[in-house]
Structure formats: C-alpha cells, structure tokens
Amino acid sequence: MDIGLLSVSMNVYSTQRIANEAKNLGHYIEWVDHTKCSVKIGNGQPQVFFREENIIDAFDAIIPRIGTKVTRHGAAVVKQFEMNEVFSSAHSQGISKARNKIKALQFMANKGIPIPDTLFSIDPDNIEQQIELLGGTPLIIKLQEGTHGLGVVLAETKKSAKSIIDTFYKMDTSILLQEFIEESNGEDIRAFVVGDKVVASMKRSSGNDEFRSNVHRGGSTEAVQLTKKEETMALNAAKYIGLGVAGVDLIRSKKGPLLIEVNASPGLQGIEAATGVNIAKEIVRFVERNCRKKRK
C-alpha cells in the first residue's frame, strides 16, 4: 500500500512514529508537506501539486496530520484526495469541525453528549451578564483556535474575568466561556480512538501552580481505565465528528463525564509513553483495513 503522510515536518515524534510503523509493516509511505501543496480545479481531473508533481493518483490512502494554523488549506487538500476516492484516516469535514471548538461543542450537545456549560458571544456590553449565565467565577476562557493548552485562561474573580473577556472582544478574537469544574482537580482524560475502538487512554494531571493538564504545559500522565460511559462517549464523539483517528478529551465531574474537546491530530508521544501501547501501529492497521474495503 502507498500512503501519503500529510504533515508540516518529519521532525515531529508522531509523524516519525507513523512513518516508521508503516515501513515496518511493509508499506511505502511518503511525507507530504500539505502547506506546500497547490490544488488545481477546473477543466479536466482535479489535481494536487507537491514539488511540481501532481500527486492526486500517487497514494492508496492518506494520513492527515493537519496543523492548527493551516486547517482550511489542509482540509481542502484532504478533500481533494477524498474526491479522487483516496481513503483518508480523518475526513476533511471532520478536521474542520473539530478545529472549530464552538461548532464541535454545538454538534456534540445536539447529539446528546454531555459537555460543560458553555457560552459564546461577541457583545462587549453585557459581559457581566455572560459571566452570571455560567454561575459566576471562577470560569474558563478559551480561544476558539487554541491548542496544547495555549489560549486557555482561568479567571478566578469577576474583575479579572471582565477584564480578560473585554480585552479579547476588543481584539476581535473569537473566544468561548466555560464553567470551571472544580472537582476535576486539574485532571482530564485523553481517550485515543482509532476506528471503532479506544486503543489507549491516559489521565493528565496539571503541574504545580498550573490548572491546565496538557503535557505541553508540564502536566504528568498515567494510564487510566475508562468507564463504559466514558468509552462510549469517546467513540461516539469521534464518529459524530467524522474522524477515524481522534484524541477525545474528557473530565470527570459530579454530573458524570463531560466532553471537553475532540482533537483531529492527536499527539502520540505522551500517551504511548504513559500506556505502552503502539498507537502508530494501530493507526496504520486501521488504514490497511479500510483501504482494502475501499478497493473492493
């Protein structure tokens, strides 16, 4: 099988791991920097050019690792391959939907998946009312396009919340407000979904003087056993969004598990180290199975 690995760099742990496992399983895999790709549409067959070569027919399958800053372009490249009947481990619409936190949460809530109380607005004239709608402070303020815990702020007082929200609104920055789940104790759960199963799950705990549990923010990790409800939530979230490979983030609350986010390009380093699971191999095996089905 010939696989295109869409990533901005080969010097990334997750990209290297997937490439190595694909080679170990006897496949040809080629790194494609999707930011260097050009899509040509119009008369004749649509084309995707990389390094002056049309690669639209070069691969049986692609594994997209699309960076946050280039989501629109990356998703458009993936879409072009999909339209040419090339299997993708993540659907282009799923990538776009997951990256827009508000749309993703709206979609999850509509499907009956429990989420923290969340509010979004662009009105700078009723910030105090917005805070009260979430039960007051403390509350979480998030950039809609943030990643790795960047752009996530804990406002502990009404004064600080009003100041931060007002600043973001004046900067014309898209944010969302979310209730603070105190009982989570700075911990969340990453469930790694591949196809129709959760292949690994870990608990992430925040470091000293830090409420965010992301590994990139200095948090610690350990393997964790999901409850049946948490497993079902993770599988349904990935399925509803349209991702064959996804990192689903949950927190445990007094109300039960709550979905925080669905990640379209989840990192492998932290969770492989914490669980000992060869997730890269699971991803390649998933592509193998589904590429065969597509060919029949």
Contacts in CASP RR format, 6 or more apart in sequence:
PFRMAT RR
TARGET T0000
AUTHOR 0000-0000-0000
METHOD contacts of the structure
MODEL  1
MDIGLLSVSMNVYSTQRIANEAKNLGHYIEWVDHTKCSVKIGNGQPQVFF
REENIIDAFDAIIPRIGTKVTRHGAAVVKQFEMNEVFSSAHSQGISKARN
KIKALQFMANKGIPIPDTLFSIDPDNIEQQIELLGGTPLIIKLQEGTHGL
GVVLAETKKSAKSIIDTFYKMDTSILLQEFIEESNGEDIRAFVVGDKVVA
SMKRSSGNDEFRSNVHRGGSTEAVQLTKKEETMALNAAKYIGLGVAGVDL
IRSKKGPLLIEVNASPGLQGIEAATGVNIAKEIVRFVERNCRKKRK
1 27 0 8 1.000
1 28 0 8 1.000
1 60 0 8 1.000
1 61 0 8 1.000
1 287 0 8 1.000
1 288 0 8 1.000
1 291 0 8 1.000
2 27 0 8 1.000
2 28 0 8 1.000
2 29 0 8 1.000
2 30 0 8 1.000
2 58 0 8 1.000
2 59 0 8 1.000
2 60 0 8 1.000
2 61 0 8 1.000
3 22 0 8 1.000
3 27 0 8 1.000
3 28 0 8 1.000
3 29 0 8 1.000
3 30 0 8 1.000
3 59 0 8 1.000
3 60 0 8 1.000
3 61 0 8 1.000
3 62 0 8 1.000
3 63 0 8 1.000
3 284 0 8 1.000
3 287 0 8 1.000
4 29 0 8 1.000
4 30 0 8 1.000
4 31 0 8 1.000
4 32 0 8 1.000
4 58 0 8 1.000
4 59 0 8 1.000
4 61 0 8 1.000
4 62 0 8 1.000
4 63 0 8 1.000
5 15 0 8 1.000
5 18 0 8 1.000
5 19 0 8 1.000
5 22 0 8 1.000
5 29 0 8 1.000
5 30 0 8 1.000
5 31 0 8 1.000
5 32 0 8 1.000
5 62 0 8 1.000
5 63 0 8 1.000
5 65 0 8 1.000
6 32 0 8 1.000
6 33 0 8 1.000
6 34 0 8 1.000
6 62 0 8 1.000
6 63 0 8 1.000
6 64 0 8 1.000
6 65 0 8 1.000
6 66 0 8 1.000
6 74 0 8 1.000
6 77 0 8 1.000
6 78 0 8 1.000
7 15 0 8 1.000
7 31 0 8 1.000
7 32 0 8 1.000
7 33 0 8 1.000
7 34 0 8 1.000
7 65 0 8 1.000
8 33 0 8 1.000
8 34 0 8 1.000
8 35 0 8 1.000
8 65 0 8 1.000
8 67 0 8 1.000
8 70 0 8 1.000
9 15 0 8 1.000
9 33 0 8 1.000
10 16 0 8 1.000
10 19 0 8 1.000
10 31 0 8 1.000
12 65 0 8 1.000
13 267 0 8 1.000
13 268 0 8 1.000
13 269 0 8 1.000
14 65 0 8 1.000
14 265 0 8 1.000
14 266 0 8 1.000
14 267 0 8 1.000
14 268 0 8 1.000
14 269 0 8 1.000
14 280 0 8 1.000
15 31 0 8 1.000
15 65 0 8 1.000
17 268 0 8 1.000
17 272 0 8 1.000
17 279 0 8 1.000
17 280 0 8 1.000
18 29 0 8 1.000
18 63 0 8 1.000
18 65 0 8 1.000
18 268 0 8 1.000
18 280 0 8 1.000
18 283 0 8 1.000
18 284 0 8 1.000
19 29 0 8 1.000
19 31 0 8 1.000
20 280 0 8 1.000
21 278 0 8 1.000
21 280 0 8 1.000
21 281 0 8 1.000
21 283 0 8 1.000
21 284 0 8 1.000
22 29 0 8 1.000
22 284 0 8 1.000
23 29 0 8 1.000
24 281 0 8 1.000
25 281 0 8 1.000
25 284 0 8 1.000
25 285 0 8 1.000
25 288 0 8 1.000
27 284 0 8 1.000
27 288 0 8 1.000
30 58 0 8 1.000
30 59 0 8 1.000
32 50 0 8 1.000
32 55 0 8 1.000
32 62 0 8 1.000
33 50 0 8 1.000
34 64 0 8 1.000
34 66 0 8 1.000
34 70 0 8 1.000
34 73 0 8 1.000
34 74 0 8 1.000
34 77 0 8 1.000
34 78 0 8 1.000
35 70 0 8 1.000
35 73 0 8 1.000
35 74 0 8 1.000
36 50 0 8 1.000
36 51 0 8 1.000
37 48 0 8 1.000
37 49 0 8 1.000
37 50 0 8 1.000
37 55 0 8 1.000
37 73 0 8 1.000
37 74 0 8 1.000
37 77 0 8 1.000
38 48 0 8 1.000
38 49 0 8 1.000
38 50 0 8 1.000
39 46 0 8 1.000
39 47 0 8 1.000
39 48 0 8 1.000
39 49 0 8 1.000
39 76 0 8 1.000
39 77 0 8 1.000
39 80 0 8 1.000
40 46 0 8 1.000
40 47 0 8 1.000
40 48 0 8 1.000
40 49 0 8 1.000
41 47 0 8 1.000
41 80 0 8 1.000
45 56 0 8 1.000
45 84 0 8 1.000
46 56 0 8 1.000
46 80 0 8 1.000
46 83 0 8 1.000
46 84 0 8 1.000
47 54 0 8 1.000
47 56 0 8 1.000
48 54 0 8 1.000
48 55 0 8 1.000
48 56 0 8 1.000
48 77 0 8 1.000
48 80 0 8 1.000
48 81 0 8 1.000
49 55 0 8 1.000
56 80 0 8 1.000
56 81 0 8 1.000
56 84 0 8 1.000
56 86 0 8 1.000
57 84 0 8 1.000
59 81 0 8 1.000
59 86 0 8 1.000
60 86 0 8 1.000
60 87 0 8 1.000
60 291 0 8 1.000
60 295 0 8 1.000
61 86 0 8 1.000
61 87 0 8 1.000
61 88 0 8 1.000
61 89 0 8 1.000
61 287 0 8 1.000
61 290 0 8 1.000
61 291 0 8 1.000
62 78 0 8 1.000
62 81 0 8 1.000
62 86 0 8 1.000
62 87 0 8 1.000
62 88 0 8 1.000
62 89 0 8 1.000
63 88 0 8 1.000
63 89 0 8 1.000
63 90 0 8 1.000
63 245 0 8 1.000
63 283 0 8 1.000
63 287 0 8 1.000
64 74 0 8 1.000
64 78 0 8 1.000
64 88 0 8 1.000
64 89 0 8 1.000
64 90 0 8 1.000
64 95 0 8 1.000
64 264 0 8 1.000
64 265 0 8 1.000
65 265 0 8 1.000
66 74 0 8 1.000
66 75 0 8 1.000
66 78 0 8 1.000
66 90 0 8 1.000
66 95 0 8 1.000
66 264 0 8 1.000
66 265 0 8 1.000
67 74 0 8 1.000
67 265 0 8 1.000
68 99 0 8 1.000
68 145 0 8 1.000
68 146 0 8 1.000
68 147 0 8 1.000
71 95 0 8 1.000
71 96 0 8 1.000
71 99 0 8 1.000
72 96 0 8 1.000
74 95 0 8 1.000
75 92 0 8 1.000
75 93 0 8 1.000
75 94 0 8 1.000
75 95 0 8 1.000
75 96 0 8 1.000
76 92 0 8 1.000
78 88 0 8 1.000
78 90 0 8 1.000
78 91 0 8 1.000
78 92 0 8 1.000
78 95 0 8 1.000
79 92 0 8 1.000
79 93 0 8 1.000
81 88 0 8 1.000
82 88 0 8 1.000
82 91 0 8 1.000
82 92 0 8 1.000
85 294 0 8 1.000
87 287 0 8 1.000
87 290 0 8 1.000
87 291 0 8 1.000
87 294 0 8 1.000
89 244 0 8 1.000
89 245 0 8 1.000
89 283 0 8 1.000
89 286 0 8 1.000
89 287 0 8 1.000
89 290 0 8 1.000
90 242 0 8 1.000
90 243 0 8 1.000
90 244 0 8 1.000
90 245 0 8 1.000
90 246 0 8 1.000
90 264 0 8 1.000
90 265 0 8 1.000
91 242 0 8 1.000
91 243 0 8 1.000
91 244 0 8 1.000
93 242 0 8 1.000
94 241 0 8 1.000
94 242 0 8 1.000
94 243 0 8 1.000
94 264 0 8 1.000
95 243 0 8 1.000
95 264 0 8 1.000
95 265 0 8 1.000
97 103 0 8 1.000
97 104 0 8 1.000
97 107 0 8 1.000
97 241 0 8 1.000
97 242 0 8 1.000
98 104 0 8 1.000
98 241 0 8 1.000
98 243 0 8 1.000
98 246 0 8 1.000
98 262 0 8 1.000
98 263 0 8 1.000
98 264 0 8 1.000
99 145 0 8 1.000
99 264 0 8 1.000
100 144 0 8 1.000
101 142 0 8 1.000
101 144 0 8 1.000
101 145 0 8 1.000
101 146 0 8 1.000
101 176 0 8 1.000
101 261 0 8 1.000
102 120 0 8 1.000
102 144 0 8 1.000
102 174 0 8 1.000
102 176 0 8 1.000
104 241 0 8 1.000
104 261 0 8 1.000
104 262 0 8 1.000
105 115 0 8 1.000
105 118 0 8 1.000
105 176 0 8 1.000
105 259 0 8 1.000
107 240 0 8 1.000
107 241 0 8 1.000
108 115 0 8 1.000
108 237 0 8 1.000
108 240 0 8 1.000
108 259 0 8 1.000
108 262 0 8 1.000
109 115 0 8 1.000
111 236 0 8 1.000
111 240 0 8 1.000
113 233 0 8 1.000
113 236 0 8 1.000
113 237 0 8 1.000
113 240 0 8 1.000
113 259 0 8 1.000
114 233 0 8 1.000
114 255 0 8 1.000
114 256 0 8 1.000
114 257 0 8 1.000
114 258 0 8 1.000
114 259 0 8 1.000
115 258 0 8 1.000
115 259 0 8 1.000
115 260 0 8 1.000
116 140 0 8 1.000
116 178 0 8 1.000
116 179 0 8 1.000
116 181 0 8 1.000
116 251 0 8 1.000
116 253 0 8 1.000
116 258 0 8 1.000
116 260 0 8 1.000
117 134 0 8 1.000
117 135 0 8 1.000
117 178 0 8 1.000
117 179 0 8 1.000
118 176 0 8 1.000
118 177 0 8 1.000
118 178 0 8 1.000
118 179 0 8 1.000
119 130 0 8 1.000
119 133 0 8 1.000
119 134 0 8 1.000
119 176 0 8 1.000
119 177 0 8 1.000
119 178 0 8 1.000
120 144 0 8 1.000
120 174 0 8 1.000
120 175 0 8 1.000
120 176 0 8 1.000
120 177 0 8 1.000
121 130 0 8 1.000
121 177 0 8 1.000
122 169 0 8 1.000
122 174 0 8 1.000
123 130 0 8 1.000
123 169 0 8 1.000
124 166 0 8 1.000
124 169 0 8 1.000
124 170 0 8 1.000
127 161 0 8 1.000
127 162 0 8 1.000
127 165 0 8 1.000
127 166 0 8 1.000
127 169 0 8 1.000
128 158 0 8 1.000
128 162 0 8 1.000
130 165 0 8 1.000
130 177 0 8 1.000
131 137 0 8 1.000
131 139 0 8 1.000
131 158 0 8 1.000
131 161 0 8 1.000
131 162 0 8 1.000
131 165 0 8 1.000
131 177 0 8 1.000
134 177 0 8 1.000
134 178 0 8 1.000
134 179 0 8 1.000
135 179 0 8 1.000
136 158 0 8 1.000
136 161 0 8 1.000
137 155 0 8 1.000
137 156 0 8 1.000
137 157 0 8 1.000
137 158 0 8 1.000
137 160 0 8 1.000
137 161 0 8 1.000
137 180 0 8 1.000
138 154 0 8 1.000
138 155 0 8 1.000
138 156 0 8 1.000
138 157 0 8 1.000
138 180 0 8 1.000
138 182 0 8 1.000
139 154 0 8 1.000
139 155 0 8 1.000
139 161 0 8 1.000
139 177 0 8 1.000
139 178 0 8 1.000
139 179 0 8 1.000
139 180 0 8 1.000
140 152 0 8 1.000
140 153 0 8 1.000
140 154 0 8 1.000
140 155 0 8 1.000
140 177 0 8 1.000
140 178 0 8 1.000
140 179 0 8 1.000
140 180 0 8 1.000
141 152 0 8 1.000
141 153 0 8 1.000
141 154 0 8 1.000
141 155 0 8 1.000
141 161 0 8 1.000
141 164 0 8 1.000
141 165 0 8 1.000
141 168 0 8 1.000
141 175 0 8 1.000
141 176 0 8 1.000
141 177 0 8 1.000
141 178 0 8 1.000
142 151 0 8 1.000
142 152 0 8 1.000
142 153 0 8 1.000
142 175 0 8 1.000
142 176 0 8 1.000
142 177 0 8 1.000
142 178 0 8 1.000
143 150 0 8 1.000
143 151 0 8 1.000
143 152 0 8 1.000
143 168 0 8 1.000
143 173 0 8 1.000
143 174 0 8 1.000
143 175 0 8 1.000
144 174 0 8 1.000
144 175 0 8 1.000
144 176 0 8 1.000
145 174 0 8 1.000
146 152 0 8 1.000
148 214 0 8 1.000
148 216 0 8 1.000
148 217 0 8 1.000
149 212 0 8 1.000
149 214 0 8 1.000
149 216 0 8 1.000
149 217 0 8 1.000
152 212 0 8 1.000
153 164 0 8 1.000
154 180 0 8 1.000
154 211 0 8 1.000
155 161 0 8 1.000
155 164 0 8 1.000
155 165 0 8 1.000
165 175 0 8 1.000
165 177 0 8 1.000
168 175 0 8 1.000
169 175 0 8 1.000
181 251 0 8 1.000
181 253 0 8 1.000
181 258 0 8 1.000
183 252 0 8 1.000
183 253 0 8 1.000
183 254 0 8 1.000
184 251 0 8 1.000
184 252 0 8 1.000
184 253 0 8 1.000
185 205 0 8 1.000
186 205 0 8 1.000
186 206 0 8 1.000
186 211 0 8 1.000
186 212 0 8 1.000
186 213 0 8 1.000
187 203 0 8 1.000
187 204 0 8 1.000
187 205 0 8 1.000
187 206 0 8 1.000
187 213 0 8 1.000
187 251 0 8 1.000
187 252 0 8 1.000
188 203 0 8 1.000
188 204 0 8 1.000
188 213 0 8 1.000
188 249 0 8 1.000
188 250 0 8 1.000
188 251 0 8 1.000
188 260 0 8 1.000
189 201 0 8 1.000
189 202 0 8 1.000
189 203 0 8 1.000
189 204 0 8 1.000
189 224 0 8 1.000
189 226 0 8 1.000
189 230 0 8 1.000
189 249 0 8 1.000
189 250 0 8 1.000
189 251 0 8 1.000
189 252 0 8 1.000
189 257 0 8 1.000
190 201 0 8 1.000
190 202 0 8 1.000
190 204 0 8 1.000
190 247 0 8 1.000
190 248 0 8 1.000
190 249 0 8 1.000
190 266 0 8 1.000
190 271 0 8 1.000
191 198 0 8 1.000
191 200 0 8 1.000
191 201 0 8 1.000
191 226 0 8 1.000
191 230 0 8 1.000
191 231 0 8 1.000
191 234 0 8 1.000
191 247 0 8 1.000
191 248 0 8 1.000
191 249 0 8 1.000
191 250 0 8 1.000
192 198 0 8 1.000
192 199 0 8 1.000
192 200 0 8 1.000
192 201 0 8 1.000
192 246 0 8 1.000
192 247 0 8 1.000
192 248 0 8 1.000
192 266 0 8 1.000
192 271 0 8 1.000
192 277 0 8 1.000
192 279 0 8 1.000
193 199 0 8 1.000
193 234 0 8 1.000
193 235 0 8 1.000
193 237 0 8 1.000
193 238 0 8 1.000
193 243 0 8 1.000
193 244 0 8 1.000
193 245 0 8 1.000
193 246 0 8 1.000
193 247 0 8 1.000
193 248 0 8 1.000
194 244 0 8 1.000
194 245 0 8 1.000
194 279 0 8 1.000
194 282 0 8 1.000
194 283 0 8 1.000
194 286 0 8 1.000
195 238 0 8 1.000
195 244 0 8 1.000
195 245 0 8 1.000
195 286 0 8 1.000
196 235 0 8 1.000
197 235 0 8 1.000
198 226 0 8 1.000
198 231 0 8 1.000
198 234 0 8 1.000
198 235 0 8 1.000
199 277 0 8 1.000
199 279 0 8 1.000
199 282 0 8 1.000
200 223 0 8 1.000
200 271 0 8 1.000
200 272 0 8 1.000
200 275 0 8 1.000
200 276 0 8 1.000
200 277 0 8 1.000
200 279 0 8 1.000
201 223 0 8 1.000
201 224 0 8 1.000
201 225 0 8 1.000
201 226 0 8 1.000
201 230 0 8 1.000
201 234 0 8 1.000
201 271 0 8 1.000
201 275 0 8 1.000
202 221 0 8 1.000
202 222 0 8 1.000
202 223 0 8 1.000
202 224 0 8 1.000
202 270 0 8 1.000
202 271 0 8 1.000
202 274 0 8 1.000
202 275 0 8 1.000
203 221 0 8 1.000
203 222 0 8 1.000
203 223 0 8 1.000
203 224 0 8 1.000
204 213 0 8 1.000
204 214 0 8 1.000
204 215 0 8 1.000
204 219 0 8 1.000
204 220 0 8 1.000
204 221 0 8 1.000
205 213 0 8 1.000
205 219 0 8 1.000
205 220 0 8 1.000
205 221 0 8 1.000
205 222 0 8 1.000
206 212 0 8 1.000
206 213 0 8 1.000
206 217 0 8 1.000
206 218 0 8 1.000
206 219 0 8 1.000
207 213 0 8 1.000
207 217 0 8 1.000
207 218 0 8 1.000
207 219 0 8 1.000
207 220 0 8 1.000
210 217 0 8 1.000
210 218 0 8 1.000
210 219 0 8 1.000
212 219 0 8 1.000
213 219 0 8 1.000
215 221 0 8 1.000
215 269 0 8 1.000
215 270 0 8 1.000
221 270 0 8 1.000
221 271 0 8 1.000
221 273 0 8 1.000
221 274 0 8 1.000
222 274 0 8 1.000
223 274 0 8 1.000
223 275 0 8 1.000
223 276 0 8 1.000
226 234 0 8 1.000
227 257 0 8 1.000
229 256 0 8 1.000
229 257 0 8 1.000
230 250 0 8 1.000
230 257 0 8 1.000
233 248 0 8 1.000
233 250 0 8 1.000
233 257 0 8 1.000
233 259 0 8 1.000
234 247 0 8 1.000
234 248 0 8 1.000
234 250 0 8 1.000
237 246 0 8 1.000
237 248 0 8 1.000
237 259 0 8 1.000
237 262 0 8 1.000
238 244 0 8 1.000
238 246 0 8 1.000
238 247 0 8 1.000
238 248 0 8 1.000
238 262 0 8 1.000
241 262 0 8 1.000
241 264 0 8 1.000
243 262 0 8 1.000
243 264 0 8 1.000
244 286 0 8 1.000
245 266 0 8 1.000
245 283 0 8 1.000
245 286 0 8 1.000
246 262 0 8 1.000
246 263 0 8 1.000
246 264 0 8 1.000
246 266 0 8 1.000
247 262 0 8 1.000
247 263 0 8 1.000
247 266 0 8 1.000
248 259 0 8 1.000
248 261 0 8 1.000
248 262 0 8 1.000
248 263 0 8 1.000
249 259 0 8 1.000
249 260 0 8 1.000
249 261 0 8 1.000
249 262 0 8 1.000
249 263 0 8 1.000
250 257 0 8 1.000
250 258 0 8 1.000
250 259 0 8 1.000
250 260 0 8 1.000
251 257 0 8 1.000
251 258 0 8 1.000
251 260 0 8 1.000
252 258 0 8 1.000
268 279 0 8 1.000
268 280 0 8 1.000
271 277 0 8 1.000
271 279 0 8 1.000
272 278 0 8 1.000
272 279 0 8 1.000
272 280 0 8 1.000
END
